[in-house]
Amino acid sequence: MNPPTFVQVSFDVDKTLFREPALTRATRGLGIGKKWDAIDELYEKKRITLRQALLQQFQLLVGMKLEDVLAEVSKVPMMRNIREAVDKLLGLGLSVILCTDNPDFLCQYLVEQFGFRGFVSSKVAVKNGVIIDDIEPLPDKRLGIRKYCAWMSIPLSKTLHVGDGLNDVPVFRVVGYSIALNTNLEKVRRAASHQMETDDLLDVYKHIQSEMSNTKSVN
């Protein structure tokens, strides 16, 4: 029997699982929305690097209770059927992980909610339930997924990535297959193996299942 084409699926978080950037939306309820947006604006105007932007934004969270941040995150709209899609992808024998520049505490929240098996992310430490100033941003998701795959002995060629943003494009270029999900950015669409619009993650599962079946048939 031929091995499956993919052994791992990685998902972006903002505007892929969450319908909006999760922490950006959460900062509105935390009282730091304007400061957060000002940092985004500096980055968009190329006044600071992505690494600097992430570091400055995560520093705004320092001193806050993790439960307060996650309470606001829980209000952000999400794709439908995330848990069901993750379970079905796991059922295909795939490792299902997150690949994001968001903090690890947000990924851990998603792991607990939906059953993801791991994550590639920025690191923002939490001590005694409070976010502390021990921060290591991940501005380059491609570098992150490369390290993760090397650590797990998973070939990049057998990894599939699902994302929507410009920072997903470098990941698309190194993995075996990619899906641009709900993006209006032409550069992202062009870089992906496949593009789709849906509010239901089960549609992504069905496409992956179909791709795996087609490849087995060809083999």
C-alpha positions in Angstrom: 0.0 0.0 0.0 1.3 3.5 -0.9 1.9 6.0 1.9 -0.4 9.0 1.9 0.7 12.2 0.2 0.4 14.2 3.4 1.3 13.3 7.0 0.7 16.7 8.5 -1.7 19.7 8.1 -0.9 23.1 9.5 -3.5 25.8 10.0 -2.9 29.6 10.2 -5.0 31.1 13.0 -6.1 34.7 12.3 -8.7 34.9 9.5 -8.3 31.2 8.9 -9.8 29.7 12.1 -10.9 33.0 13.6 -12.9 35.0 11.1 -11.0 38.1 12.3 -7.5 38.7 13.9 -8.2 37.3 17.3 -6.0 39.4 19.6 -6.7 42.6 17.5 -10.4 42.1 18.2 -9.7 41.1 21.9 -7.7 44.3 22.6 -10.9 46.3 22.1 -12.4 44.8 25.3 -9.0 45.0 27.1 -8.7 48.7 26.6 -5.5 48.6 24.5 -7.1 48.6 21.0 -5.8 52.1 19.9 -2.2 51.3 21.0 -2.4 47.9 19.2 -3.7 49.5 16.0 -1.0 52.2 16.1 1.7 49.5 16.1 0.0 47.8 13.1 0.0 51.1 11.3 3.7 51.6 11.9 4.3 48.2 10.5 2.1 48.8 7.4 4.0 52.0 6.7 7.3 50.0 7.0 8.5 52.1 9.9 9.1 49.0 12.0 9.7 45.3 11.1 7.2 42.5 11.8 9.4 41.3 14.6 9.3 44.7 16.2 5.6 45.0 15.7 4.8 41.6 17.3 7.2 42.3 20.2 5.6 45.7 20.9 2.1 44.4 20.7 2.7 41.4 22.9 4.3 43.8 25.5 1.0 45.6 25.7 -0.4 42.3 27.2 2.2 42.1 29.9 0.7 42.3 33.4 -2.8 41.1 32.2 -4.4 38.0 33.5 -4.5 35.3 30.9 -8.1 34.4 31.7 -9.1 38.0 30.9 -7.4 37.9 27.5 -8.9 34.5 26.6 -12.3 35.7 27.8 -12.1 38.4 25.1 -10.7 36.0 22.5 -13.6 33.6 23.1 -15.9 36.3 21.7 -14.2 36.4 18.3 -16.3 34.7 15.5 -14.7 31.4 14.3 -15.1 29.0 11.4 -17.8 26.4 11.8 -17.1 22.8 12.7 -13.4 23.2 13.7 -13.5 20.3 16.2 -15.2 18.0 13.7 -12.8 18.9 10.9 -9.8 18.3 13.2 -11.2 14.9 14.3 -11.8 13.8 10.7 -8.3 14.9 9.7 -6.8 13.0 12.6 -8.9 10.1 11.4 -7.1 10.2 8.1 -3.8 9.6 10.0 -2.7 13.2 9.8 -1.0 15.3 12.4 -3.0 18.5 12.7 -1.1 21.5 14.0 -1.2 25.4 14.1 1.3 27.6 12.4 1.0 31.2 13.4 2.8 34.3 14.7 0.3 34.5 17.5 1.4 33.7 21.1 1.7 30.1 22.3 -0.9 30.7 25.0 -3.5 31.4 22.2 -2.4 28.2 20.5 -2.8 26.2 23.7 -6.3 27.6 24.1 -7.1 26.3 20.6 -5.5 22.9 21.3 -7.7 22.5 24.4 -10.8 23.7 22.5 -10.4 21.8 19.3 -7.9 19.0 19.6 -5.0 20.3 17.6 -1.9 18.2 18.2 0.8 20.9 18.3 1.8 24.3 17.2 4.4 26.6 15.7 4.1 30.1 17.3 5.5 33.1 19.0 6.4 32.5 22.7 4.8 34.7 25.4 5.4 33.5 28.9 2.7 33.3 31.6 3.5 33.0 35.3 0.8 32.4 38.0 -1.9 33.2 35.4 -0.4 36.5 34.4 1.4 37.4 31.1 5.0 38.4 31.7 7.7 40.1 29.7 9.4 37.0 28.4 8.6 37.2 24.7 10.1 35.6 21.6 8.2 36.6 18.5 7.9 34.4 15.4 7.9 36.8 12.4 9.0 34.1 9.9 6.5 31.2 9.9 8.5 29.4 7.2 11.5 29.2 9.6 9.1 28.0 12.3 7.6 25.2 10.3 11.0 24.1 9.0 12.3 23.7 12.6 9.1 21.9 13.7 9.2 19.5 10.8 12.9 18.8 11.4 12.2 18.2 15.1 9.3 15.8 14.3 11.1 14.1 11.4 8.2 15.1 9.0 9.2 16.1 5.4 8.0 19.5 4.4 6.9 17.9 1.1 4.4 15.8 3.1 3.0 18.9 4.9 0.0 20.8 3.8 -0.6 24.4 5.0 -3.9 26.3 5.1 -3.7 30.1 5.4 -4.9 33.5 4.1 -2.2 36.1 4.7 1.0 37.4 3.1 3.0 35.7 5.9 1.6 32.4 4.7 3.1 32.8 1.2 6.6 31.8 2.3 5.1 28.7 4.0 3.1 27.8 0.9 6.4 27.9 -1.1 8.2 25.2 1.1 5.4 22.8 1.8 4.0 20.0 -0.4 0.5 21.5 -0.9 -1.3 24.7 0.2 -4.8 26.0 0.5 -5.5 29.8 0.4 -8.7 30.1 2.5 -11.0 33.1 2.3 -8.4 35.5 1.1 -8.9 38.5 -1.1 -5.1 38.9 -1.6 -4.1 38.0 -5.2 -0.5 37.2 -4.2 -1.7 34.7 -1.6 -4.1 33.1 -4.1 -1.4 32.7 -6.8 1.1 31.2 -4.4 -1.3 28.5 -3.2 -1.9 25.0 -4.7 -5.7 25.5 -4.3 -8.0 28.3 -3.1 -11.4 28.1 -1.6 -14.1 30.3 0.1 -16.1 28.8 3.0 -17.2 29.4 6.5 -17.1 25.6 7.3 -13.8 23.9 8.0 -15.4 20.6 7.0 -15.1 21.8 3.4 -11.4 22.0 3.9 -11.3 18.5 5.3 -13.3 17.2 2.3 -10.9 18.8 -0.1 -7.9 17.3 1.7 -9.5 13.9 1.8 -10.2 14.2 -2.0 -6.6 15.2 -2.7 -5.3 12.2 -0.7 -7.7 9.8 -2.5 -6.7 11.2 -5.9 -3.0 10.8 -5.2 -3.5 7.2 -4.0 -5.4 6.4 -7.2 -2.6 7.9 -9.3 0.0 5.9 -7.4 
